[in-house]
Amino acid sequence: MKKLRSYYSNVRHHQKHHHPERTRWWWILLPTLFASLFFLLFLTTGPRFLPFTRPVLLTGSEPPSFVESKIKPKPISSLPSPPRFAYLISGSAGDGKSLRRTLLALYHPSNRYVVHLDRASSEEEREDLHGYIRNSSLFRRFRNVHMIEKANLVTYRGPTMVANTLHAAAILLREGAEWDWFINLSSSDYPLMAQDADLLHIFSHLPRDLNFIDHTSNIGWKASQRAKPVIIDPGLYLNKKSDVFWVTQRRSIPTAFKLFTGAAPLLNHLSTLLLVFGVGFAKILISSAWMALSRPFIDYCIWGWDNLPRTVLMYYSNFLSSPEGYFHTVLCNAEEFKNTTVNSDLHFIAWDNPPKQHPHHLTLADMDRMVNSNAPFARKFRREDPVLDTIDEELLNRGPGMPTPGGWCIGSHENGTDPCAVIGDTDVIRPGLGARRLETLVTSLLSPENFRPKQCK
């Protein structure tokens, strides 16, 4: 419309200053020009380009309340196209079967998957998993599962974990397939809801540039125990896995960028006692390295067109537990992305009190809390724990050794057969009970009280 008004103003200007004989020619040409412009305008704004038929981008100046209207049920004719997720599922020695189970629980033909067993696992275990993926008729049909055959050496709490995540993201970008969010999970993670029935359904109504990640700049004790110490990850230069080690030199807090970390506030036992005696308490920050990042942000991290991702990566190469801060710091220091954050890692994670180095292992006793959290994922699970069978049966409707069924599965459920053995339209989405839970979570996260006030402060 601006171009049209500008064009019309130019025409009026020329009419006033040109010879009257030429003016008559303009009056002859104007109807034809306006008709042509109207026809082009119709073509580019017709039904094919109605709202919600393509990803919507969130700008930093828009109010958060508009998001809630997008997650309410709408007529089929106005529903947006389903999004696509790109998953990294990683594990170490002994995790091959767990990775296989998590992959099936997460599987949807429209998604993309990168699977990685690190170099601590045996060649036999990696080949067994690779053979399973290679020989699966379902995976062969849709060609959307990629296993990293040349395993990376990954050190716990070291920058090699960040390098492995960036490696998987680069593979997904190189393949050129369409996807909207990158989600990193481990073999000890498990979904609490189905992909198309719940996750794809709710996320189809969200702006495609949202980044779900726990983050805070209140790093507290991490300033002295994480930011100032300098560590070396031997996984960067050795063939065998070993733990990180510290050097004697310490460094100052960065001033070129602001540090952020993933955090969930908890009260430890001592803090609780102090609170009882009226002394007050301090919060302990338990960091999260799990996230759902938008494709534009992943593009930015890989290509790094203003060099911030590379600069921060170099800094975090000597930072203890760098996976709990690298993406958080890049995201919140980039003007282009800092207003796209949602302060959640979309996980249910339980910690002991006082908290230990690792989260509490979830069991059947945690089932109600997991469901009531409305989170789409949970961790940490022991291998083949009975609670996984309960999740399969009660939340995913998934049989042993089968993918989680969705609208794309049109086969029979009778006698324990796999309904996904017969494949229908992969764009069909039938919302399930989990969609209501996820809608509740997303509505809360994107509310005026939680969305903007909790972004990159």
Buried (B, 14 or more C-beta within 10 A) or exposed (E): EEEEEEEBEEBEEEBEEEEEEEEEEBEEEEEEEBEEBEEEEEEEEEEEEEEBEEBBEBEEEEEBEEBBEBBEEEEEEEBBEBBBBBBBBBBBBBBBBBBBBBBBBBBBBBBBBBBBBBBBBEEEBBBBBBEBBEEBEBBEEBEBBBBBEEBBBBBBBBBBBBBBBBBBBBBBBEBEBEBBBBBBBBBBBBBBBBBBBBBBBBBBBBBBBBBBBBBBBEBBEBEEEBBBBBBBBBBEEEEEBEEBEEEEEEEEEBEEBEBBBBBBEBBBEEBEEBEEEEEEBEBBBBBBBBBBBBBBBBEBBBEBEEEBBEBBBEBBBBBBBBBBBBBBBBBBBBEBBBBBBBBBBBBBBBBBBEBEEEBBBBBEEBBEEBBEBBBBBBBBBEEEBEBBEBBBEEBBBBBEEBBBBBBBBBBEEEEEEBBBBEBEEBEEBBBBBBBEBBBEBBBBBBBEEBBBEBBBE
